[in-house]
Amino acid sequence: MDELAAKVEKSSTAVKSDAQARIAGLREHTARLNKQLDEATNATVSNWDKFKADVRKTSDASKQEFKEARQWLSDKIAP
C-alpha cells in the first residue's frame, strides 16, 4: 500500500483525491482484519466457528477491495 500511495502522490489532483480515498479504505480493511486476528487469543471453543467466519468474511472483503483498487489505480496511474 505504501508503494501505491507513493505513486498516487505523483499523480494528478483529480486522480489523487479518488486514490487517497481508496487507499484509506484499504487501510481500514487491513486494520479491521488485524484487530480480528489479535482477538484470536480470546476466541473460545464455543465461538471459534463464528470467529473463523468473521475473519474469512473480512479477509475476502479486503482482498476484493484491494483487487478493485489495484485495477483502478493501474488504469489511472501508469506503472
Residue pairs with C-beta under 8 A, 6 or more apart in sequence:
1 23
1 26
1 27
1 30
4 19
4 23
4 69
4 70
4 73
5 20
5 23
7 73
7 77
8 15
8 16
8 19
8 20
8 23
8 73
8 77
9 16
11 19
11 76
11 77
15 76
15 77
18 72
18 76
19 72
19 73
19 76
19 77
22 69
22 72
22 73
23 69
25 65
25 69
26 62
26 65
26 66
26 69
29 58
29 61
29 62
29 65
29 66
30 62
32 58
32 62
33 55
33 58
33 59
33 62
36 51
36 54
36 55
36 58
37 55
39 51
40 51
40 55
43 51
